[in-house]
């Protein structure tokens, strides 16, 4: 999906814990999520901390979305 | 460490007043085996069925398959599984060829969805799906187990797993006074200088409840790679507890009869030196865990002075990332790695063949695919229950197990992915 969006000129960020997989299949803006079953948070910590992680990931994603990238970029957010 | 494996060929089996082996004929006292299984209070009921090669029979709710075993010296067969832990892989073991012990149990569908949901599994003895496992050519002693309601899932999992080992020992006991047909000694002695050193890097699925492998009874879920003697695996140290992914699972029988181990032993001291067996799990939930695990596998192979490695895996999906990282790491460390895997390819075989790949993986043996439609024809006998439940992710759709069953893929056919090369599935260039 990320690749197809790029093809149509729609910038997008893929949040995933499987970062090398995302890179290998051709995603260009990648933010490393927490874990495969829950990339956008962490249900094992307190709800407050879970939300902070989610906000951090989103923040990093919006930053990356605005950047021009020449090659695939992986950003470690947490 | 030397393991003497004495094999007994059994060509027919029947129920009788006592459990014994007369030549190549096995007699089973079904009531005594049932009573032994019902010692576990988790089971409300149990019944034993005999299923023979060529029968027009479908076995459903299949959990594990084990080989009847007896150890004369060197501990107990499947030590650590409903028996005290003992050092396996040495002494004399007796194995019954031509017969399996199979557990069949319908688990309650408490969760809808989730990766570890228990999935029903079918095994056809004849028809188009019969070639998917070697078990359609065996005499199967099916232990049908009925669970008491309202108990915890982990109790169910453990009891079904232990029941398989208990039944395998119960039947194996008949070999105590019999004369073996064949004896083979397994030892890593006899390595020759100048031959390439080859390690077997063996990845299992061990993630959590209903999707686990057990090493001497211990769940492998949190373990980093360990070096084990291949004889321990042949002797039953590794027991299956995967009731969730029937197509891509490894029944205990596959571990204890591992063709990869046998083939490496066949070549040991002749064309290569078999230097060790690295046991590890895949499907860590984040990249750091996957990289950490793969690095330790490669480190171990390097410490074994491996020149080459045979890499196998169990499961599907992201578990393959560890496998590929191991292949990549080996190649980067100068260890030639050959990988055995099934392919995806989708319904028509034109989709991506692998979930994940690295450029360094340049020697891959394909064992076919499970992503093909299949129609199971009606059968005259069903063992294990009456209803075959598909699509547990959608709450479960019960089908008449006796009738025609049309499947879009083979996810619920027992061992359909053929991850260890046990079936007639393969691939062809065209």
Boltz contact constraints between the chains, C-beta under 6 A:
constraints:
  - contact:
      token1: [A, 17]
      token2: [B, 286]
      max_distance: 6.0
  - contact:
      token1: [A, 19]
      token2: [B, 287]
      max_distance: 6.0
  - contact:
      token1: [A, 21]
      token2: [B, 356]
      max_distance: 6.0
  - contact:
      token1: [A, 35]
      token2: [B, 285]
      max_distance: 6.0
  - contact:
      token1: [A, 35]
      token2: [B, 286]
      max_distance: 6.0
  - contact:
      token1: [A, 36]
      token2: [B, 285]
      max_distance: 6.0
  - contact:
      token1: [A, 36]
      token2: [B, 318]
      max_distance: 6.0
